[in-house]
Amino acid sequence: MTSPSSVPRLVVAAPSSGSGKTTVATGLMAAFAARGLAVSPHKVGPDYIDPGYHALATGRTGRNLDAYLCGPELIAPLFLHGARGCDLAVVEGVMGLYDGAAGEGELASTAQVAKLLGAPVVLVVDASAQSRSVAALVHGFASWDPGVRIGGVILNKVGSDRHEALLREALESCGVPVLGALRRAEPVSTPSRHLGLVPVAERRAAAVDSVAAMADLVVRGCDLDALETLARGAGAVPGGSAPWTPGSPTHDRPPRSVEGRGSKPVVAVAGGEAFTFSYAEHAELLAAAGAEVVTFDPLRDERLPEGTRGLVIGGGFPEVYAGELSANEPLRKAVADLAYSGAPVAAECAGLLYLCRELDGRPMCGVLDATARMTDRLTLGYRDAVAVGDSALAAAGTRMRGHEFHRTVVEPGAGAAPAWGVRTPVRRVEGFVQHGVHASYLHTHWASEPGVARRFVERCRTS
């Protein structure tokens, strides 16, 4: 039996964005799953959309590995947590192999994650506009950091048999085996918009077809036996890490009864097409802290789950569904009533927009005296943040790292009691704290500071 710390694994990386990482990684996940393997899917960085396709390919929850948000020390434990009971793990990289947080060296790069996991890297190269030069490219990436092991190359967007032969001949001198060659193929493309791919939740039937096409392309063009052998040679994860755990339900005091829901406080978590951005560990941490986590859909549900004592509204695309969200007036009123009652509400990015008075001129929940609108400007990047004051989510002085990714603006950008002090690198305050509400543009990963989940659930019990 494979040791939990020795799960076979591969990291799928590329020289740059747009090379085909998602196609290859998702196709590999689906192809290995079709062989009867339990495949654990992972994504480097803060991306919320690719893990949805990974989950579709494997039937397991897609999980993120972000060394900036969580710290390098949590990468191996979070990986092992997600890979429990699996036969093989595939990790999709982010951007180019060596690209990480701006100005932070290798931090949060695919290369760093590969080293922390002791995983071989499969380099996906867009070969559409080169032949012999591919050898120089691969040699450079393979020799740049001796701590990164390039275990093989998959050539993507190959034009013909003759083109493939030229590429293979050029790579013979590199000592890096070619593990696949994929032809250009339109069926594997997936639609994009202002923040990347369209999430699976918004196009499930079409997404199933896209994943099937990715798997077919990989099966026809890759040496799956060689790739599996490479994964099985990874050995133990360095450092003797144990799997991360969200902990056990707290029993410091008897939880207060909630009518119709037993003794656990109900925490409602927004889902559906408009709110697709979340980390799986958040719900696990809430449950471990003693909450009953119930998902609801703000597009369709006209009331919050029965007995709701707290509300979590993560990221997504409310700007795409502003009309439908606005039309669901009963739920908007229910959310406002809950917030005004002082119940804990944690809102990130899309959740922030939903709590505003209006979004692109359409009425929203009106919890915050602020308006939101779409712009042409992309706000993107990691942030160092400190809680300005006490809230239902964090005590004053709590330090966390976050990520911003949006094309909207909220005016004003902060309330009388801001949520965070942020360095971007300019220091500013951001977000809103009022009553039990903590609303902000920052996406945070609670595994880095599990106390926020425990604090939130405790407030649900006592509010």
Buried (B, 14 or more C-beta within 10 A) or exposed (E): EEEBBBBBBBBBBBBEEEBBBBBBBBBBBBBBBBEEBBBBBBBBBBBBBBBBBBBBBBEBBBBBBBBBBBBBEBBBBBBBBBBEEBBBBBBBBBBBBBBBBEEEEBBBBBBBBBBBBBBBBBBBBBBBEBBEEBBEBBBEBBEEBEEBBBBBBBBBBBBEEEBBEBBBEBBEEBEBBBBBBBBEBEEBEBEEEEBBBBBBBBBEEEBEEBBBBBBBBBBBBBBBEBBBEBBBEBBEBEBEBEBBEBBEEBEEEEBEEBEEBEEBBBBBBBBBBBBBBBBBBBBBBBBBBBBBBBBBBBBEBEEBBEBBBBBBBBBBBBBBBBEBBBEBEEBBBBBBEBBBEBBBBBBBBBBBBBBBBBBBEBBBBBBBEBBBBBEEEEEEEBBBBBBBEBBBBBEEEBEBBBBBBBBBBBEEBBBEBBBBBBEBEEEEBBBBBBBBBBBBBBBBBBBBBBBBBBBBBBBBBEB
